Amino acid sequence: MKITWLGHSAFRIETGKATILLDPFFSHNASFSGQDIKHVSAGVTHILLTHGHGDHVGDTVALAKETGAVVLANADLAAWLGSKGLDRLEMGNTGGTIALGSFSATFTNALHSSAQITEDGVSHALGNANGLMLHFEDEASILAMGDTDIFADMALINELHQPDIGLVPIGDRFTMGGAVAALACRRYFNFKTAIPCHFGTFPIIEQTADKFIAGMEGSKTDVKALKPAESLSI
């Protein structure tokens, strides 16, 4: 398995049987600058979305039309994407699991909102925000937490799914900050590897993973603070 951080909460996950883009926010993502969209989307089979905000839906519509990838999203967001011309959609909701060939995706809880702003400035709700629990054939399992704060039921997610790898938002202001994210990982999960995300993109969120790294010192979890376009092989 190869996991590449593409900046913000965008990842490319390659398993040999599937090539996944998670929350593909590229065009207006400062931390994606200098990367090639065609390169990172080459061979993509699935696009997975945690929620409906623009910094997560990103380039999904254009990428799905270009690549023919299956798009997974919550039911409300999937319906909205259908109105944009996408027809290879897998919709679900919190607690539901969807089989996607060589892997499955379960919608987990997240504490956040999910919406798009219309042209007249009105917030259009697009279902609940979620995390995504990914189980692969003969590969490490991944919990993409999505945008969230800490919550006690993270312990249930860990009990149910035993994720090996956590993709953890740490940027503060719109999600939990690094210190709280470290507490969440240490108290509620037994990750073998934690990869911080949702930082360094906008001036008003945390610019580094330093607080998360400091909070994880002494834990059994291996923290991999990747640079944009950097990959980790598991």
N, C-alpha and C positions, 0 to 999 in steps of 0.2 A: 504494500500500500504506500502511495505517495501523496502527501498532503502539502499543498502550496497555498500560502497566505497571499492574497491578492490585494491586501489593504482593506481597512475598515472591517466589515464582517464577511467579506467575500473570500471564498476558498474554492480551490479545485482539488478534487479527491479522485485519484486514479487507483483502480484495483486490478486491472487486467480484464475484468468482466464488465466494468461500468466506468464511465468517466462523468463525474458530477460537478456541476457548478452550484455552489451554495450562495444565495443572496448576492447575485452578480451586479454589484454597483460599481460601474467602471467609468462612464463618460464624464461624470462630475465629481469624481473621487480623486482628490489631490494626491493621495498616497498610491494611486494606481498610475499616476502620470509616468510616462516613459515606457510602460508596458504595451504590448500589442494585443488588442482585443481578439483579432483573428487567431493569434497564436494560442491564447489561453482558452479559447472556445473550440479549438480544433478537436474533432472526435467526440464532442460532448454528447452523452446519451440522455442525461437527466439534468433538469434545473430544479432545485429545491428552494422554497421560500419560507422563511419563518413568519413573516407578517407583511403588511401592506405599505409600510412607509417607503418613501422614494429612495432612501439610502439603502434599501434592501431589495426592493423590486428592481431598481436600477434599469439595466438594459435587457431585462427578461423578454419583452415582447419582440424586439428586433432579433435577439439571439435565438429564440425559439423558432421564429420564422426562417431564419437562415440555416440553422442546424437540424431542424426537425426533432429536437429533443423533447422528451416528455417533461411537462412542468407539473410539479406537485405543490399544492398550496391549500390553505384552509378554504372551506366551501364558498364563502363570500368573496374572497380574493380570486378564487378560480373562476367564479361567475363573471367578475369584472374583467379578468384576463380574456375570457371567452368573448366578451363584447369588443375586445380589441383585435379579434380575428384569430385567436389561438384555439386549436381544436384537439391537441394532444394533451389533455389535462387530466390529472388525478387529484380529486378533491377529497378532503377529509376534515376531521375536527378533533378537538382535544380528547385524548384517550384512544383514538382510532389508529389502527395499524394498516398500512397498505403494502402489499407485496409488489416489488418492482424488479422482478427477475432474480438477479443474483444478490439482492439485498432487500431489506424492508425498512420502512420509515414509520415511526410512531410519533404522533403529535403529543408533546408533553406541555405541562403548564409553563407559563412565563408571566411575569408581572409587568405589563407594558400596555401600550395602545396599538392600534392598527388602522391606518386610514390613508387616503389620498386627498390632497387639497384640490378642489375644483377650480376652474378658471375664474369664478366669481368669489374665490376665497373661502368657500365653505368646506369644512372638513367632512369628508364622506367616509363613514366607518366601513371597514372591510374585515369584519369578523374579529376574533380574538388573536392576540399575539401568542405565539407558541415557541417552544423549543422543538427540536427534531432529534429523536433517538434512532440512530442508524445501526442496524445489525447486518453484517456481511457474512457470506459463506467463507469460512476459513480465513477470516481477517479480524483485526481488532475492531471493537465496536466504538462508535463515536456518539457523544452527546453534544450537539450544537445547541447551547443554551438559549440562543436567540437574545433579544434585548430583554433584560430582566433585572430585578432586585433580588436579594436573598429572600428565601422563604423556607419555612420549616419542612414543607412537603417535598423539598429536594431530597430528603432522606428516603421518601417512598420511591422517587424516581430511581435512586441508587439501588434500593432493595429489589425493585422490579426488574431492572435492566442491567445493573452492574457494568456501567460503561467503562471502557478502558481509557478512552481519550476524551478530554473535555475541551471544547472551544468556548472560551470564557470571556464575556464582555467586561471590560474594566475601566471604561472611559469616564465614568461619573456623569453627572448632570442628567443624562437621558437613561442611564443604566446604573447599576452599582459601580462604585469606584474600586480601585485596586485592592485596598485593605479589606473592604467588605467581601469582594470576590474571593480573596484568599481565605477568609473565614468560611465562606460557603464551601469552598473546595475541601478545606481541612475538616470541617464539622460534618458535612453531609455526604461526601463522595470519597471513593477510594481510587481516584484516577491514577493510572500508571504515568500518564503524560497529560499536562495541561498546556494549552496554547492560548495566550491572551489575544483578544481582538477588540474591535470597536474603540480604538484610541488612535491618536495621531492624525486624524483626518481633518477635523475642524479646529480652529483656534480655541473654542470654548470648551473642548473636552481635554482630558489628559493627553499629553503628548508622548509620554513614555510608559513603559510597563514597570517602572521602578518600584512603585508602591506594591504592586502585585508580587513582584519577585521578592521583595523584602518580607512580605507577609507569608510567603510560602517557604521561607528559609527553615530548614530542619524537618520539613515534611518528607514523606516517602514518595511524593509525586515529583516527577521530572518536569520542570518548567522549561518550555521551549518558546522563548520570545523571538519569533521570526521577524525578519525584515520583509517588507513588501517584495513579492516575487521569489522569496526564499522557500525552499521545500524541505520537508522532513520525510524520510523513508522509515516506515515501521516494519 
